[in-house]
Amino acid sequence: MSEDRNRLAEWVDQERERIVAFFRAFIRCKSPNPPGDTAEAAGYIGDFLRREGLAYRIIAPNEKMPNLVAAFEGGNQGKHLTLNGHIDVFPVGDGTGWTKDPWGGELIDGKIYGRGACDMKAGTSASIFTYVFLHRIRERLKGRLTLTAVSDEETFGPWGARYLVEYHPEVLGDCLLNGEPGSPYTIRFGEKGPLWLEFKIRTRGAHGAYTHASESATKLAQRLIADLEAVTLIEPKISGNIARSLEAARESVDKAMGEGAADIVSKVTLNIGIIEGGLKVNMVPFACRFEADIRLPLGVTREQVMAEVNKILARYPQATVEEINFNPPSYCPPDGAMVGFIQKNVQDLRGFKPQPIVSLGGTDARLWRYRDIPAYVYGPFPHGMGSADEHVDLEEFLHIVRVHVLSAYDYLMAH
């Protein structure tokens, strides 16, 4: 290893207590979305960068959801790498199910607890320290490094990374590295696309004893939901190299996302996340609405899904559908340069080779892929993500930091 590369690895070890302290305090900055107010957490990052002597910009089309952007040029020409992480986290609600303080950042038995611990304040901390450490050797680096710590990711909102890539294309770069949760055994090169639909059913309604007088909106909804399962039978069309990557990664996918995950990576899935209907037990419901989360794998289009949905709706004149949200599935080369650097570093550090996979959930990395920029995700296991007692293993967090620091260095110096 070069002297600089050795030094980078040593800094992660020498400053581990400082890195962990930053991460735990970051968790204590409440930033649930909704409502999405990330000002405290963004201010915490900004204060840290200022103390490090690092310049940055605040880009805030919504003042309650600021984005921090920092960048520096290396001493020589080269590629442009962007580091991306989000600041907002899932809400906690009333805290039901939590046995630890959701905003405590507690370190207990080698695990750090709190909302955002794995999704994704661990990964965002890795991006921040990667930027800090590489800045120290900037005169000897090639290319350009950009840090984007963004808001408004959890709701696919318009004020975070979506705003940056549309109005500040200087953040795009030649490649993106992101630390969203996944597992140390996987590198995400693609992800499924969510299509969210709202269905509404209207009938006359009636007294509950007069079931002959009106169709029941809730019973119609039940039948419609059952019929919508037909979308899960749509077959994807993907290229040979993508198919081979998915097949080779089956074991790693199940290890990262739970047994059975590999079976649905290449399938359309349907989840009815919300259903509402009826006013009183002895009334035939005149209205019912439900929201469907349909996930599209690589090789399936919105048009295919909607053609099937509309064919089904033709049998239900009482029902209408409206699109709430859509992001197409995305992918980039599973054998891109960054994949090789991550694999080599993990092999050297932990003795195994992480596999390129397509993920079930969505990340801001898709926005770069939509613009034909390779974007890769390497992060910790999603323990408690979106549920109670979210946490990350301490040593796993530090491993993610090491891999990001070394892989970013390798990418820049190789070009």
C-alpha positions in Angstrom: 0.0 0.0 0.0 1.1 3.6 -0.6 2.0 5.8 2.3 -1.2 7.8 1.9 -3.3 4.7 1.8 -1.7 3.4 5.0 -2.2 6.7 6.6 -5.9 6.7 5.8 -6.4 3.2 7.3 -4.5 4.3 10.4 -6.6 7.4 10.9 -9.8 5.3 11.0 -8.3 3.2 13.8 -6.6 6.1 15.6 -9.8 8.2 15.6 -12.4 5.5 16.2 -13.6 7.1 19.4 -14.1 10.4 17.7 -15.9 8.8 14.8 -18.2 6.8 17.1 -18.9 9.9 19.2 -19.8 11.9 16.1 -22.2 9.1 15.0 -23.9 8.8 18.4 -24.4 12.5 18.7 -25.8 12.6 15.1 -28.4 10.1 16.1 -29.5 12.4 19.0 -30.3 15.1 16.5 -34.0 14.4 15.8 -34.8 14.4 12.1 -37.9 12.3 11.5 -39.6 12.5 8.1 -42.4 13.2 8.2 -42.5 15.9 9.3 -39.0 16.3 7.8 -37.4 19.1 9.8 -33.7 18.3 9.6 -32.3 21.7 10.6 -30.8 20.5 13.9 -29.0 17.5 12.3 -27.8 19.6 9.3 -26.5 22.2 11.7 -24.6 19.5 13.6 -22.9 18.4 10.4 -22.1 22.0 9.5 -20.6 22.8 12.8 -18.4 19.7 12.6 -17.2 20.6 9.1 -16.4 24.1 10.2 -14.3 22.8 13.1 -12.4 20.7 10.6 -11.8 23.8 8.5 -13.9 22.6 5.6 -16.0 24.9 3.5 -19.5 23.8 2.5 -22.7 25.2 1.0 -26.2 25.0 2.4 -28.8 24.5 -0.4 -32.2 24.7 1.0 -35.2 25.1 -1.3 -37.2 24.2 1.8 -35.7 26.0 4.8 -36.6 23.2 7.2 -34.9 20.6 5.0 -31.4 21.9 4.2 -28.8 20.0 2.2 -25.1 20.4 2.8 -22.7 20.2 -0.2 -18.9 20.3 0.0 -16.3 19.7 -2.7 -12.6 19.9 -3.2 -10.2 19.4 -6.1 -7.2 17.1 -5.9 -3.7 18.1 -6.9 -4.0 16.3 -10.2 -6.6 15.7 -13.0 -8.8 12.7 -12.6 -12.4 11.5 -12.1 -15.1 13.1 -10.0 -16.5 10.9 -7.1 -19.6 11.9 -5.2 -20.4 10.7 -1.7 -24.1 10.8 -0.8 -26.0 10.2 2.4 -29.3 11.4 3.8 -30.0 13.2 7.1 -33.7 12.5 7.6 -35.0 9.2 9.2 -38.2 7.3 9.7 -40.5 8.7 12.4 -40.8 6.9 15.8 -44.4 7.6 16.5 -45.3 7.0 20.2 -42.3 4.8 20.6 -44.2 1.6 20.9 -42.0 -1.5 20.9 -38.8 0.4 21.7 -36.8 -0.8 24.7 -34.0 1.8 24.1 -34.3 5.6 23.8 -35.0 6.1 20.0 -33.0 9.4 20.2 -30.4 8.2 22.7 -27.6 6.9 20.5 -26.8 4.5 23.3 -23.9 2.1 23.0 -24.9 -1.2 24.7 -23.1 -4.6 24.3 -21.2 -3.4 21.2 -24.4 -2.1 19.4 -25.4 1.6 18.8 -29.2 2.1 19.2 -31.4 4.8 17.9 -33.7 5.9 15.0 -31.4 6.3 12.0 -28.7 4.2 13.4 -28.6 2.0 10.3 -30.9 4.1 8.0 -28.8 5.9 7.4 -26.8 8.0 9.9 -24.1 5.2 9.9 -23.6 5.5 6.1 -23.8 9.3 6.2 -21.2 9.4 8.9 -19.0 7.2 6.7 -19.4 9.6 3.9 -18.5 12.6 6.1 -15.4 11.0 7.5 -14.3 9.8 4.1 -14.5 13.4 2.9 -12.6 14.7 6.0 -9.8 12.1 5.8 -9.3 12.4 2.0 -9.2 16.2 2.3 -6.1 15.9 4.5 -4.2 14.5 1.5 -5.9 16.4 -1.2 -2.7 17.8 -2.8 -1.7 14.2 -3.7 -5.1 13.1 -4.8 -6.4 13.0 -8.4 -9.8 14.3 -9.5 -12.5 15.8 -7.4 -14.5 14.7 -4.3 -18.0 15.9 -3.5 -20.0 15.4 -0.3 -23.8 15.6 -0.4 -25.6 15.3 3.0 -29.2 15.6 2.0 -32.7 15.8 3.4 -36.1 14.6 2.3 -35.1 11.0 1.3 -37.5 9.0 3.4 -40.6 10.2 1.5 -39.0 10.4 -2.0 -39.5 14.1 -1.5 -38.5 17.0 -3.9 -36.3 19.0 -1.5 -33.3 16.8 -1.1 -31.2 14.9 -3.7 -33.9 15.3 -6.3 -33.5 19.0 -6.1 -29.7 18.8 -6.2 -29.4 16.6 -9.3 -32.0 18.8 -11.2 -30.7 22.2 -10.3 -27.1 21.6 -9.2 -25.6 19.2 -11.7 -22.2 19.9 -10.4 -22.9 17.2 -7.7 -23.4 14.5 -10.3 -19.8 13.5 -10.9 -18.6 10.3 -12.6 -19.6 7.8 -9.9 -21.5 7.8 -6.6 -20.8 6.0 -3.4 -23.6 5.6 -0.8 -23.8 3.9 2.6 -27.5 3.0 2.8 -28.2 -0.2 4.9 -27.8 -3.5 3.0 -25.1 -5.7 4.5 -21.3 -6.0 4.4 -21.9 -9.0 2.1 -23.5 -7.1 -0.7 -22.9 -4.2 -3.0 -26.1 -2.7 -4.5 -25.8 -1.8 -8.2 -29.6 -1.5 -8.8 -32.9 -1.4 -7.0 -36.6 -2.1 -7.7 -38.9 0.7 -8.5 -41.9 1.7 -6.4 -45.3 2.4 -8.0 -47.8 3.7 -5.4 -51.5 3.7 -6.4 -54.6 4.9 -4.6 -57.9 3.1 -5.4 -61.3 4.5 -4.5 -64.6 2.6 -4.5 -68.0 4.3 -4.3 -71.4 2.7 -4.0 -74.9 3.9 -2.8 -74.5 2.4 0.6 -77.4 1.2 2.8 -78.6 0.1 6.2 -76.6 -2.9 7.3 -79.7 -5.2 7.2 -80.5 -4.1 3.7 -77.6 -5.8 1.9 -79.9 -6.2 -1.1 -80.1 -2.4 -1.5 -76.5 -1.6 -2.3 -73.1 -3.2 -3.1 -70.6 -3.0 -0.2 -67.6 -0.8 -1.0 -65.4 -2.8 1.4 -66.4 -6.2 -0.1 -65.7 -4.9 -3.6 -62.3 -3.7 -2.3 -61.5 -7.1 -1.0 -62.3 -8.7 -4.4 -60.3 -6.0 -6.3 -57.3 -6.5 -4.0 -57.4 -10.2 -4.7 -57.6 -9.7 -8.4 -54.7 -7.2 -8.3 -52.4 -10.1 -7.4 -52.3 -10.7 -11.2 -49.6 -8.0 -11.5 -47.2 -10.3 -9.6 -47.3 -12.7 -12.6 -45.7 -10.2 -15.0 -42.5 -11.6 -16.3 -39.4 -9.3 -16.5 -37.1 -9.1 -19.4 -33.4 -8.5 -18.4 -30.0 -8.9 -20.1 -27.8 -11.9 -19.6 -25.2 -10.2 -17.5 -27.8 -8.8 -15.1 -29.5 -12.2 -14.8 -26.2 -13.9 -14.1 -25.3 -11.3 -11.4 -28.7 -11.9 -9.7 -28.4 -15.6 -9.8 -24.8 -15.5 -8.4 -26.0 -13.3 -5.5 -29.0 -15.3 -4.3 -27.3 -16.5 -1.1 -26.0 -13.0 -0.3 -29.4 -11.4 -1.0 -31.1 -13.7 1.5 -28.3 -13.0 4.0 -28.7 -9.3 3.6 -32.5 -9.0 3.4 -33.8 -12.2 5.0 -34.6 -15.6 3.6 -36.9 -15.4 0.6 -35.7 -12.0 -0.5 -33.8 -13.6 -3.5 -37.1 -15.1 -4.7 -38.8 -11.7 -5.1 -35.9 -9.5 -6.4 -36.9 -10.3 -10.0 -40.7 -10.4 -9.3 -43.4 -7.7 -9.2 -44.7 -7.5 -5.6 -47.9 -6.1 -4.3 -48.5 -4.7 -0.8 -51.7 -3.0 0.4 -50.3 -0.6 2.9 -53.5 1.3 3.8 -57.2 0.4 3.6 -60.0 2.5 4.9 -63.8 2.0 4.6 -67.1 2.1 6.4 -68.7 4.3 9.0 -70.5 1.9 11.4 -70.9 -1.8 11.9 -74.6 -1.8 10.9 -74.2 0.2 7.6 -73.3 -1.1 4.2 -70.2 0.9 3.3 -70.6 3.4 0.5 -66.9 4.2 0.3 -63.6 2.5 0.6 -60.1 3.5 -0.3 -56.8 1.6 -0.3 -53.2 2.3 -1.3 -51.1 -0.2 -3.1 -47.3 -0.4 -3.1 -46.3 -2.2 -6.2 -42.5 -2.9 -6.6 -41.2 -3.2 -10.2 -38.1 -5.3 -10.8 -35.5 -4.6 -13.5 -37.1 -5.4 -16.9 -40.7 -4.4 -16.0 -42.2 -1.1 -16.9 -45.0 1.1 -15.4 -46.9 0.7 -18.7 -46.9 -3.1 -18.3 -48.2 -2.9 -14.8 -50.8 -0.2 -15.5 -52.1 -2.2 -18.5 -52.8 -5.1 -16.2 -54.3 -2.8 -13.5 -56.7 -1.1 -16.1 -57.7 -4.5 -17.4 -58.7 -5.5 -13.9 -60.5 -2.2 -13.2 -62.6 -2.7 -16.3 -64.5 -5.3 -14.2 -65.0 -2.8 -11.4 -66.9 0.3 -12.7 -67.3 1.4 -9.1 -63.5 1.9 -8.7 -61.0 4.5 -9.8 -57.2 4.6 -9.5 -54.7 7.5 -9.1 -50.9 7.3 -9.2 -49.4 8.7 -6.0 -45.7 8.1 -6.7 -43.5 6.3 -9.2 -39.7 5.8 -9.5 -38.6 3.4 -12.2 -36.3 0.5 -11.3 -32.6 1.5 -11.8 -29.3 -0.2 -12.3 -25.7 0.4 -13.4 -22.9 -2.0 -14.4 -22.6 -4.8 -11.8 -18.9 -5.0 -12.7 -18.1 -1.3 -12.5 -14.7 0.0 -11.2 -16.1 0.9 -7.8 -17.4 -2.6 -7.3 -13.9 -4.0 -7.8 -12.4 -1.6 -5.3 -15.0 -2.4 -2.6 -14.7 -6.1 -3.2 -10.9 -6.0 -2.8 -11.0 -3.9 0.3 -13.6 -6.1 2.0 -11.6 -9.2 1.0 -8.5 -7.7 2.6 -10.3 -6.5 5.7 -12.8 -9.3 6.4 -11.8 -12.2 4.2 -14.9 -12.4 2.0 -16.1 -10.9 -1.3 -19.3 -9.0 -1.3 -21.7 -9.7 -4.2 -23.3 -7.2 -6.5 -27.1 -7.3 -6.0 -30.3 -5.5 -6.8 -32.1 -4.3 -3.7 -35.8 -4.4 -2.8 -36.0 -0.9 -1.3 -35.2 2.5 -2.9 -32.3 4.9 -2.3 -31.2 8.3 -3.6 -28.6 6.4 -5.7 -31.3 5.8 -8.3 -31.2 9.5 -9.2 -27.6 9.2 -10.4 -28.3 6.0 -12.3 -31.2 7.7 -14.1 -28.5 10.0 -15.5 -26.3 7.1 -16.5 -23.9 7.7 -13.7 -22.8 4.5 -11.9 -24.0 4.5 -8.3 -23.2 1.9 -5.7 -24.4 1.2 -2.2 -22.3 -0.5 0.6 -23.7 -0.2 4.1 -24.5 -2.1 7.4 -27.2 -4.6 8.1 -30.7 -3.0 8.4 -31.3 -4.1 12.0 -34.6 -2.6 13.1 -34.9 -0.4 10.1 -38.3 1.3 10.1 -39.2 -0.6 13.3 -38.3 -0.6 17.0 -34.8 -0.8 18.5 -33.0 0.1 15.3 -29.3 -0.4 15.8 -26.0 -1.1 14.1 -23.1 -3.2 15.3 -20.2 -0.9 16.4 -17.5 -2.8 14.6 -19.6 -3.2 11.5 -20.1 0.6 11.4 -16.4 1.1 11.6 -15.9 -1.5 8.9 -18.2 0.5 6.6 -16.2 3.7 7.3 -12.9 1.9 6.5 -14.3 0.5 3.2 -15.7 3.8 2.1 -12.4 5.7 2.9 -10.2 3.2 1.1 -12.5 2.6 -1.8 -13.0 6.3 -2.5 -9.2 6.7 -2.4 -8.7 3.8 -4.8 -11.3 5.1 -7.2 -9.8 8.6 -7.4 -6.2 7.4 -7.7 -6.9 4.8 -10.3 -8.1 7.4 -12.9 
